[in-house]
């Protein structure tokens, strides 16, 4: 009997084309330490990419013990469901690996194809209880929770206790989904209330929202208190985080945002909108603060409350780090390997 697993991992591996590395690339590198991994596809052209994925399934139909398929809600869902169908035809087991806070909408808009794809999977993996619940609610199916991972040793913990000055960190792509302008509006309210507040925003522009954010800042006279860095390496933004004492997440849709997980690992108290999978990520009020139906005014109320309770700030900081330690790769790796090694064939 072989002692390793042969995995075919299907996803958009496009970093060589200047795209931010996605899960298929970051996770496959980790998996390769323990098992044999083949990745598809690195084709930039969408038509060539789907043919490359189909060919990879065909080519590895006898070699692969299991196929792991990244499953998103957008156009990439076509890649997933067609690769899943080919796996079923070829009698190759596959795992549906769910991503994205919009998947429940996909389940609603394409119920039949979603159900067929998920029912045909030997396992379903969700990074959060949010998508696990969605799969159960829509189709009565079960999903394994394997959370996103971090390398905890890369995140130096700094206990936050001083909240006399409010130094806010926001890390996300500038896109209307993540509502960056709301962060600027929060900054304006805090300064109007007399707080010594500043805001640093890190991330690439995706849809012109960065310029919209700059314009809003200029209109409110906040340019001296706002820093927009654009994209930074993880190492650089982690270093910059040391001078901040609160992390802000203003998204309107989300699943399990890694930036929030990373902020918690650093010990930054997190204030976030209460959407998507975030309620499944940490314990509200103990490991971070969630704000339902968030507006800049409601976010400002939370900051104001925290400024009056340094003990609460310190407690949030310590509890956030403790929670983040559950997401270390050493813990998450074991869950993946336990899953994959179920599929080893006797040869």
C-alpha positions in Angstrom: 0.0 0.0 0.0 1.3 3.4 -0.9 1.9 5.8 2.1 1.2 9.0 0.3 -1.8 10.5 -1.3 -2.0 11.8 -4.9 -4.1 14.9 -5.1 -5.3 16.9 -8.1 -6.2 20.4 -7.1 -8.4 22.4 -9.5 -8.5 26.2 -9.2 -7.4 29.5 -10.6 -3.6 29.5 -10.2 -2.9 32.8 -11.9 -0.2 34.5 -9.8 2.3 34.3 -12.7 0.0 36.6 -14.6 0.1 39.3 -11.9 -2.9 38.1 -10.0 -2.9 37.8 -6.2 -2.2 34.1 -5.3 -5.4 32.3 -4.5 -6.0 29.3 -2.2 -5.1 26.7 -4.9 -1.5 28.1 -4.9 -0.9 28.8 -1.3 -2.4 25.6 0.0 -0.9 23.4 -2.7 2.5 24.5 -1.6 1.7 23.4 2.0 0.2 20.1 0.9 3.3 19.2 -1.2 5.3 18.7 2.0 3.1 15.7 2.9 1.5 14.4 -0.3 1.8 14.5 -4.1 0.0 17.4 -5.7 -0.9 18.4 -9.3 -2.4 21.8 -9.8 -4.6 23.0 -12.7 -4.9 25.5 -14.1 -2.4 28.3 -14.7 -3.9 29.3 -18.0 -4.9 33.0 -18.2 -7.4 32.6 -21.0 -10.7 31.4 -19.5 -11.5 29.1 -22.4 -8.1 27.5 -22.4 -8.3 27.3 -18.6 -11.4 25.2 -18.5 -10.1 22.9 -21.2 -6.9 22.6 -19.2 -8.8 21.7 -16.1 -10.9 19.0 -17.9 -7.7 17.6 -19.4 -6.1 17.4 -16.0 -9.0 15.4 -14.6 -8.8 13.1 -17.6 -5.1 12.7 -17.5 -5.1 12.0 -13.7 -8.2 9.8 -13.7 -6.2 6.7 -12.7 -3.4 8.4 -10.7 -5.4 10.8 -8.5 -6.8 9.4 -5.3 -9.0 12.5 -5.0 -9.7 15.8 -6.7 -10.0 19.0 -4.7 -12.1 21.6 -6.5 -12.1 25.3 -5.5 -15.8 26.3 -5.6 -16.7 30.0 -5.9 -20.0 31.7 -6.6 -19.1 33.7 -9.6 -18.2 32.5 -13.2 -15.7 30.1 -11.7 -18.6 28.0 -10.5 -18.9 26.7 -14.1 -15.3 25.4 -13.7 -16.2 23.6 -10.5 -19.5 22.0 -11.6 -18.2 20.8 -15.0 -15.0 19.4 -13.4 -17.2 17.7 -10.8 -19.4 16.2 -13.6 -16.4 14.9 -15.4 -15.1 13.3 -12.1 -18.5 11.6 -11.7 -18.4 10.2 -15.3 -14.8 8.9 -14.8 -15.6 7.6 -11.3 -12.9 9.8 -9.6 -13.8 11.0 -6.1 -13.8 14.8 -5.6 -14.0 17.2 -2.7 -16.0 20.5 -3.1 -14.0 23.2 -1.3 -16.3 26.1 -0.7 -15.2 29.8 -0.9 -16.9 33.1 -0.7 -19.7 34.8 1.1 -21.9 34.9 -2.0 -22.2 31.1 -2.4 -25.6 31.0 -0.8 -26.9 33.3 -3.5 -25.5 30.9 -6.1 -27.3 28.1 -4.4 -30.5 30.1 -4.7 -30.0 31.1 -8.4 -28.7 27.7 -9.5 -30.3 25.2 -7.1 -30.4 22.1 -9.4 -26.8 22.3 -10.7 -25.5 23.3 -7.2 -27.3 20.3 -5.6 -26.1 17.8 -8.2 -22.5 19.1 -7.9 -22.5 18.9 -4.1 -24.3 15.7 -3.8 -21.8 14.1 -6.2 -18.9 15.1 -4.0 -17.5 12.5 -1.6 -16.7 15.4 0.9 -17.6 19.0 1.2 -15.2 21.3 2.9 -16.1 24.8 4.3 -13.7 27.2 6.0 -16.5 28.4 8.2 -19.7 27.5 9.9 -21.5 30.0 7.7 -21.1 28.0 4.5 -21.6 24.7 6.3 -24.9 26.0 7.5 -25.8 27.2 4.0 -25.1 23.7 2.5 -27.3 22.1 5.2 -30.1 24.6 4.9 -30.3 24.5 1.1 -29.6 20.8 0.4 -29.5 18.9 3.7 -25.9 18.0 3.2 -23.0 18.1 5.7 -19.7 19.8 5.3 -16.4 19.5 7.1 -15.1 22.7 8.6 -11.4 23.2 7.9 -10.6 26.9 8.6 -8.3 29.1 6.7 -4.8 29.1 8.2 -2.1 31.4 9.3 1.4 30.9 10.5 1.1 32.2 14.0 4.9 32.7 14.5 4.8 35.4 11.7 2.4 37.5 13.8 4.1 39.1 16.8 1.6 39.6 19.5 1.3 43.1 21.1 -1.2 43.5 23.8 -3.3 46.6 23.2 -4.1 48.6 26.3 -3.8 52.3 25.4 -6.8 53.7 23.6 -6.1 57.4 24.2 -5.3 57.8 20.6 -7.3 55.9 18.0 -5.0 54.5 15.3 -7.2 52.4 12.9 -5.9 49.8 10.5 -8.0 48.8 7.5 -6.6 46.0 5.2 -8.7 45.0 2.1 -9.0 45.5 -1.6 -10.6 48.9 -2.5 -13.9 47.6 -3.8 -17.4 48.7 -3.2 -18.2 45.3 -1.6 -15.8 46.2 1.2 -17.1 49.8 1.7 -13.8 51.7 2.2 -15.6 55.0 2.2 -17.4 54.0 5.4 -14.0 53.8 7.1 -13.3 57.5 6.1 -16.7 58.5 7.4 -15.9 56.8 10.7 -12.7 58.7 10.9 -14.6 62.0 10.4 -17.1 61.2 13.1 -14.4 60.3 15.6 -12.4 63.5 14.9 -15.6 65.6 15.2 -16.1 64.0 18.6 -12.7 65.2 19.6 -10.7 61.9 19.3 -7.1 62.0 18.2 -8.0 59.5 15.4 -6.0 58.4 12.4 -6.7 55.8 9.7 -4.3 53.7 7.6 -5.8 51.8 4.6 -3.8 49.0 2.9 -4.8 47.2 -0.3 -5.0 47.4 -4.1 -7.7 49.3 -6.0 -10.2 46.9 -7.7 -13.0 49.1 -9.1 -12.0 52.8 -8.6 -13.0 52.8 -5.0 -9.6 54.1 -4.0 -10.1 57.3 -5.8 -13.6 57.6 -4.4 -12.1 57.1 -0.9 -9.5 59.9 -1.6 -12.2 62.3 -2.8 -14.3 61.6 0.3 -11.3 62.3 2.5 -10.6 65.6 0.8 -14.2 66.6 1.1 -14.1 66.0 4.8 -10.7 67.7 5.3 -9.1 64.5 6.5 -6.1 64.1 4.3 -3.7 64.8 7.2 -5.2 62.0 9.1 -5.6 59.4 6.4 -2.8 57.2 4.9 -3.5 55.0 1.8 -0.6 52.8 1.0 -1.9 50.7 -1.8 -0.8 47.1 -1.9 1.9 46.1 0.6 3.6 42.8 1.2 2.3 40.8 4.2 5.6 41.4 6.0 5.4 45.2 5.4 1.8 45.6 6.6 2.4 43.4 9.6 5.3 45.7 10.6 3.0 48.7 10.0 0.3 47.2 12.2 2.5 47.6 15.3 1.7 51.3 15.4 -2.1 50.7 15.4 -4.5 49.8 18.1 -7.7 48.8 16.4 -8.6 46.9 13.2 -11.6 47.9 11.2 -13.5 45.6 8.7 -16.3 47.4 6.9 -17.3 44.7 4.4 -20.9 44.2 3.2 -20.3 40.5 2.2 -17.8 38.1 3.6 -17.0 34.5 4.5 -13.9 34.1 6.7 -11.7 37.1 6.0 -8.0 36.2 6.5 -7.1 39.9 7.2 -9.4 39.8 10.3 -7.7 36.5 11.4 -4.3 38.1 10.9 -5.3 41.2 12.9 -6.5 39.0 15.7 -3.2 37.1 15.7 -1.4 40.4 16.2 -3.6 41.2 19.1 -5.5 44.0 17.5 -9.1 44.4 18.8 -11.3 43.9 15.8 -14.4 46.0 15.0 -16.3 44.5 12.1 -19.6 44.5 10.3 -21.7 41.4 11.2 -22.2 39.8 7.8 -21.8 36.5 6.1 -19.5 34.1 7.9 -18.1 36.6 10.4 -20.5 35.6 13.2 -19.0 32.1 12.9 -15.4 33.3 13.0 -15.1 34.5 16.6 -17.1 35.1 19.8 -18.8 38.6 19.6 -18.0 40.8 22.6 -15.2 38.5 23.8 -12.8 38.0 20.9 -13.8 41.0 18.9 -16.8 43.3 18.3 -19.4 42.8 15.6 -21.8 45.5 14.5 -25.0 44.5 12.7 -26.5 46.8 10.1 -23.3 48.8 10.4 -23.1 52.5 9.7 -20.2 54.8 10.4 -22.2 56.2 13.3 -22.7 52.8 14.9 -19.0 51.9 14.4 -18.1 55.2 16.1 -20.4 54.3 19.0 -18.3 51.1 19.5 -15.0 53.0 19.4 -16.4 55.6 21.9 -17.4 52.8 24.2 -14.1 51.1 24.0 -12.2 54.3 24.7 -13.9 54.4 28.1 -12.9 50.9 29.0 -9.2 50.1 28.7 -9.8 46.8 30.5 -12.2 45.7 27.7 -9.7 46.7 25.1 -6.9 44.6 26.8 -9.3 41.6 27.2 -10.2 41.7 23.5 -6.6 41.9 22.5 -5.6 38.8 24.6 -8.6 36.8 23.6 -8.2 37.6 19.9 -4.6 36.2 19.9 -5.7 33.1 21.8 -8.5 32.4 19.2 -6.0 33.0 16.3 -3.7 30.2 17.7 -6.5 27.8 16.7 -5.9 28.7 13.0 -2.1 27.9 13.0 -1.0 25.7 10.1 0.1 23.0 12.5 -3.5 22.6 13.6 -5.2 23.0 10.2 -2.7 20.8 8.4 -3.7 17.8 10.5 -7.4 18.2 9.5 -6.5 18.3 5.8 -4.2 15.3 6.0 -6.8 13.2 7.9 -9.2 14.0 5.1 -6.9 13.2 2.2 -5.5 10.0 3.5 -9.0 8.5 3.6 -8.8 8.3 -0.2 -5.6 6.4 -0.6 -6.2 3.4 -2.9 -4.8 0.0 -2.4 -2.4 -0.6 -5.2 
